[in-house]
Amino acid sequence: MNILVVNGPNLNLLGTREPNIYGNYTLTDIENWLNNKIKNKAIKLDWYQSNHEGEIIDKLHMAMNENVDAIIINPGAYTHYSYAIRDAIAAISIPTVEVHLSKIKSREKFRRTSVIKDVCLKTFSGLERHSYLKAVNFLKTIAS
């Protein structure tokens, strides 16, 4: 199973960006941790991060031609207002799971809404790096 893991804006600053909210792990730490946690060698994760909405949309579009079986997306701030990313996920028809390190429903009012969730199969939020692991495990169950 080939899973594309897409990370949005400011996630390249993990480890230094508000560690009281996002934790002390860098995105590379999370990537290495998750790759080590996956015992099933039939699962391959392809990691991608961009601070640019259009580049994220292009990556989602390319997934249709790159043998991607599923997508895990942490859209960062785009979660709350990017109808363009929402439409890209809907257009490609690849099973997608939304993840967040923090518990967005307990944060500022503007962060409590996800325009992405309705085109995703599931959302895992507030579990820090474990949100990614939960997403992989969920995708394994629907692929079986």
BELTAJO-V443611 format. One line per field, one symbol per residue. ss: DSSP state (h for helix, s for strand, l for the rest). phi: phi as a letter, one per 30 degrees, with the letter a starting at -180 (. if undefined). psi: psi as a letter, one per 20 degrees, with the letter a starting at -180 (. if undefined). A space follows every 10 residues. Layout:
ss = ???
phi = ???
psi = ???
//
This chain:
ss = lsssssslll hhhlllllhh hhllllhhhh hhhhhhhlll lllssssssl llhhhhhhhh hhhhhlllls sssslhhhhh llhhhhhhhh hhllssssss lllhhhllhh hlllllhhhl lssssllllh hhhhhhhhhh hhhl
phi = .ccdccbcdi ddcejbdhdd ccjcdddded edddeddddd ddcccccbbb cceddddedd ddedcchdca bcbcdhdded addddedddd ddhcebbcbb dcdddcceed ddccddedcc dabcbichdd eddedddddd dddd
psi = poppoppbqi iijqhhomhh giriprhhgg gggghhhoho iipppoqppq jpghhggggg ghhhjkkphr pppnjchihi inhghghggh hikpppppqq grnhijaqgh iipoihhijq hqppqjjchi hgghgghghg hii.
//
